[in-house]
């Protein structure tokens, strides 16, 4: 059986969380994984550099993981959703509670193009317009 080819890209300022290293060392063997990283203070530049490397590779999927996070162990299974683009949910503390950073386009206010999509869902896959 052909393994799904996933390019894991890690933009970093120089440090990688030990739990992320553990995740990378124990990546599911059902996938053909390449791990790449760029060190530098300009994370957006690092991401662009990693996209260029991915585009030059023969990998099918690009997965960005921030160097200070720990993804769920089944994160690579997102490639099985039948969608071109998938993302995990990133949470942020706001006003003493965790808020999922998922967004929908705001059609009612030109100056505020996106609004936080904070509806709960029992579905594993929810369509949004932006994440992170």
C-alpha positions as CSV (number, residue, x, y, z in Angstrom):
1,X,0.0,0.0,0.0
2,X,1.3,3.5,-0.9
3,X,2.1,5.6,2.0
4,X,0.7,9.2,2.2
5,X,3.6,11.6,1.8
6,X,3.6,14.4,4.4
7,X,6.1,17.2,4.6
8,X,6.2,18.5,8.2
9,X,7.5,22.1,8.3
10,X,8.6,23.7,11.6
11,X,9.4,27.4,11.5
12,X,11.4,28.2,14.7
13,X,13.4,30.9,16.4
14,X,15.8,28.2,17.5
15,X,14.1,26.1,20.1
16,X,11.8,23.1,19.6
17,X,9.6,21.9,22.5
18,X,10.6,18.5,23.8
19,X,7.0,17.1,23.4
20,X,7.2,18.0,19.7
21,X,10.5,16.1,19.4
22,X,8.8,13.1,21.0
23,X,5.9,13.4,18.5
24,X,8.3,13.6,15.6
25,X,10.2,10.5,16.8
26,X,7.0,8.5,17.1
27,X,5.3,9.6,13.9
28,X,2.9,6.9,12.6
29,X,4.8,4.5,10.3
30,X,1.8,4.5,7.9
31,X,3.0,7.8,6.5
32,X,6.1,8.8,4.5
33,X,7.2,11.8,6.5
34,X,9.9,14.4,5.9
35,X,10.6,16.9,8.6
36,X,12.2,20.2,7.8
37,X,12.7,23.4,9.7
38,X,14.1,27.0,9.3
39,X,15.7,28.9,12.1
40,X,15.2,32.6,12.3
41,X,13.4,35.5,14.0
42,X,11.1,36.3,11.2
43,X,8.6,33.4,11.3
44,X,6.6,34.6,8.2
45,X,9.8,34.5,6.2
46,X,10.6,31.0,7.7
47,X,7.2,29.8,6.6
48,X,7.7,31.1,3.1
49,X,11.0,29.4,2.9
50,X,9.5,26.1,4.0
51,X,6.7,26.4,1.4
52,X,9.3,26.8,-1.3
53,X,11.1,23.6,-0.1
54,X,7.8,21.8,0.0
55,X,6.9,22.9,-3.5
56,X,10.2,21.5,-4.8
57,X,9.6,18.2,-3.1
58,X,7.6,15.2,-4.1
59,X,5.4,15.3,-1.0
60,X,1.6,15.5,-1.3
61,X,0.8,17.3,2.0
62,X,2.3,20.2,3.9
63,X,1.8,20.3,7.6
64,X,3.0,23.3,9.6
65,X,3.7,22.8,13.3
66,X,4.8,25.6,15.5
67,X,8.0,24.7,17.4
68,X,6.4,25.5,20.8
69,X,3.4,23.2,20.4
70,X,2.5,19.6,20.7
71,X,0.1,18.3,18.0
72,X,-2.4,15.5,18.7
73,X,-0.8,12.1,17.8
74,X,-3.4,11.5,15.1
75,X,-2.9,14.9,13.4
76,X,-1.6,13.2,10.2
77,X,-5.0,11.5,9.8
78,X,-6.4,14.9,8.6
79,X,-5.0,13.9,5.2
80,X,-7.9,11.3,5.1
81,X,-10.7,14.0,5.3
82,X,-11.0,14.3,1.5
83,X,-10.3,18.1,1.7
84,X,-7.5,20.1,0.0
85,X,-6.9,22.2,3.1
86,X,-7.4,21.1,6.8
87,X,-6.2,22.6,10.0
88,X,-6.2,21.8,13.7
89,X,-7.7,24.3,16.1
90,X,-5.4,26.7,17.9
91,X,-6.7,28.1,21.2
92,X,-5.8,31.4,22.9
93,X,-6.6,32.7,26.4
94,X,-8.9,35.7,26.2
95,X,-10.8,37.1,29.1
96,X,-10.1,34.1,31.4
97,X,-11.2,31.5,28.9
98,X,-9.9,29.5,26.0
99,X,-11.1,30.8,22.6
100,X,-10.7,28.7,19.4
101,X,-9.0,30.8,16.8
102,X,-11.4,29.9,14.0
103,X,-12.9,32.6,11.8
104,X,-15.8,33.1,9.3
105,X,-16.0,36.0,6.8
106,X,-18.1,38.9,8.1
107,X,-20.4,40.0,5.3
108,X,-22.1,42.7,7.5
109,X,-19.1,44.9,8.4
110,X,-16.5,45.9,5.7
111,X,-14.0,47.1,8.3
112,X,-14.1,43.9,10.3
113,X,-13.6,41.3,7.6
114,X,-13.5,38.2,9.9
115,X,-15.3,37.3,13.1
116,X,-14.4,34.6,15.6
117,X,-16.4,31.4,14.8
118,X,-17.0,30.1,18.3
119,X,-19.9,27.8,17.8
120,X,-19.6,24.3,19.2
121,X,-20.0,21.4,16.9
122,X,-20.3,17.7,17.3
123,X,-18.7,17.3,13.9
124,X,-15.0,16.4,13.6
125,X,-14.7,18.6,10.5
126,X,-16.1,22.2,10.4
127,X,-15.8,24.6,7.5
128,X,-14.4,28.0,8.4
129,X,-12.6,30.8,6.4
130,X,-9.5,31.1,8.6
131,X,-7.6,29.7,11.5
132,X,-4.7,30.6,13.7
